[in-house]
Amino acid sequence: MKTDRFKLEELIVSLGQINEDLSTMLEKEFDTKEGLTEDQKMNIIIGMRELHKIRYDATWECMNRLIEQGDLK
């Protein structure tokens, strides 16, 4: 993976994706006739948590690499 300040910025911005994901879930739950079952809600939330952790870990790893390279102080 390319590691520079632009990649770090991209990764930081991707952390906000969870907001869009939650909005999509809420729209399905409250703005449609069928909504979501309890199982669907739990599966979606578990998936979002895992994806957010992956994004967070990638951001942290990129930041640490930039520090090690001396590109971020």
C-alpha positions as CSV (number, residue, x, y, z in Angstrom):
1,M,0.0,0.0,0.0
2,K,1.2,3.4,-0.9
3,T,1.9,5.5,2.2
4,D,1.9,9.2,2.0
5,R,0.0,12.1,3.5
6,F,-2.6,11.8,0.8
7,K,-3.3,8.2,1.6
8,L,-3.6,9.1,5.3
9,E,-6.1,11.8,4.4
10,E,-8.1,9.3,2.3
11,L,-8.1,6.8,5.1
12,I,-9.2,9.5,7.6
13,V,-12.1,10.5,5.3
14,S,-13.1,6.9,5.0
15,L,-13.7,6.7,8.7
16,G,-16.8,8.9,8.1
17,Q,-18.3,6.2,5.9
18,I,-20.0,4.7,8.9
19,N,-22.3,7.8,9.0
20,E,-23.5,7.1,5.5
21,D,-23.9,3.4,6.3
22,L,-26.0,4.3,9.4
23,S,-28.1,6.7,7.4
24,T,-28.8,4.0,4.8
25,M,-29.8,1.6,7.5
26,L,-32.1,4.1,9.2
27,E,-33.8,4.9,5.8
28,K,-34.5,1.3,5.3
29,E,-35.9,0.9,8.8
30,F,-38.0,4.0,9.0
31,D,-38.7,5.1,5.4
32,T,-39.9,1.9,3.9
33,K,-43.0,-0.2,4.5
34,E,-41.1,-3.4,5.3
35,G,-38.3,-2.0,7.5
36,L,-35.8,-4.4,8.9
37,T,-36.0,-7.5,11.1
38,E,-34.1,-7.6,14.4
39,D,-31.7,-10.1,12.8
40,Q,-31.1,-7.8,9.8
41,K,-30.4,-4.9,12.2
42,M,-28.0,-6.9,14.3
43,N,-26.2,-8.3,11.2
44,I,-25.9,-4.8,9.7
45,I,-24.6,-3.3,12.9
46,I,-22.0,-6.1,13.4
47,G,-20.8,-5.7,9.8
48,M,-20.5,-2.0,10.2
49,R,-18.5,-2.4,13.4
50,E,-16.1,-4.8,11.7
51,L,-15.7,-2.6,8.7
52,H,-15.1,0.5,10.9
53,K,-12.4,-1.4,12.9
54,I,-10.7,-2.4,9.6
55,R,-10.7,1.2,8.4
56,Y,-9.5,2.5,11.8
57,D,-6.6,-0.1,11.9
58,A,-5.6,0.8,8.3
59,T,-5.6,4.5,9.3
60,W,-3.5,3.9,12.4
61,E,-1.0,1.7,10.5
62,C,-0.6,4.4,7.7
63,M,0.0,7.1,10.3
64,N,2.6,5.0,12.1
65,R,4.4,4.3,8.8
66,L,4.5,8.0,8.0
67,I,5.9,8.7,11.5
68,E,8.6,6.0,11.0
69,Q,9.5,7.4,7.6
70,G,9.8,10.9,9.1
71,D,7.0,12.2,6.9
72,L,4.8,13.0,9.8
73,K,5.9,14.5,13.0
